[in-house]
Amino acid sequence: MRAESLFHFTKRMDSLKAILADESFLAHDCLEDVSWIRSRKQHISFAATCFCDIPLSKISRHIEFYGSYGLGLTKSWGTANGLNPVLYLNTKSPLKFCLRTLFEHADREYEAVGSDAYLKAIELAAYVKPYEGVLKKDGVEIQKRFYDESEWRYVPHGNYGNTDHLDQSIEHPTTSAMDKSGSKKFRHRLKFSQADVKYIFVPTSNDVGEMLSHLQTIHSGLPQSDLALLATKIVTLDEIRQDI
């Protein structure tokens, strides 16, 4: 059974505090190798905010990888704001080769008449991932089953581009490499309200006081009853682990 919440985790308390203070997620630049779905080697860059649709009983492995500070928001908020589940493809499936053919047609049409079909294909690629593959983390290659993440993405419309101008010998070009190449960075905020928040995650009970103090500071004008309700949404991951 899937959760009726979408979760976003980060590694730092300060990052979570900033999200709560601004009541928004900042779409950050993502860079992905899409050569597995295309007939030529290529990366695409796009702005995105990522969430997961994983039951809390199975969240432990996810937070070990992405961080122990996070928010859980209602799935109705996600769907209303255009979030969409990622399409995971078996790299040997007929569907993968169908999409590759579409990309090839889009490439030819773009080169011939300047159609936007190519850009639409790139936009589609922002929502597609392989069922499993290799991910680089802190310079180390990790074999990962991406399907287990049940990822949902928010990709602002039109905020994408190819990175053919980058040195293709760089497996995962860094942000600084993208900046030097003149790649445009897109920034877009995905807003939410207090009513959309179901959970505020912190690692242990020792972090609850700090988070509560932060909520009192950023919502000093709230009625005490509303602030008390918001405080009840703070959940420690230690508590969740004990209940699994």
Secondary structure, 3 states (H helix, E strand, C coil): CCCCEEEEEECCHHHHHHHHHHCEEEEEEEEEECCCCCCCCCEEEEEEEEEECCCHHHCHHHHHHHCCEEEEEEHHHHHHCCCEECEEECCCCHHHHHHHHHHHHHHHHHHHHCCCHHHHHHHHHCCEEECCEEEEECCEEEEECHHHHCEEEECCCCCEEECCCCCCCCCCCCHHHHHHCCCCCCCEEEECCHHHEEEEEECCHHHHHHHHHHHHHHCCCCCHHHHHHHHCCEEEHHHHHHHC
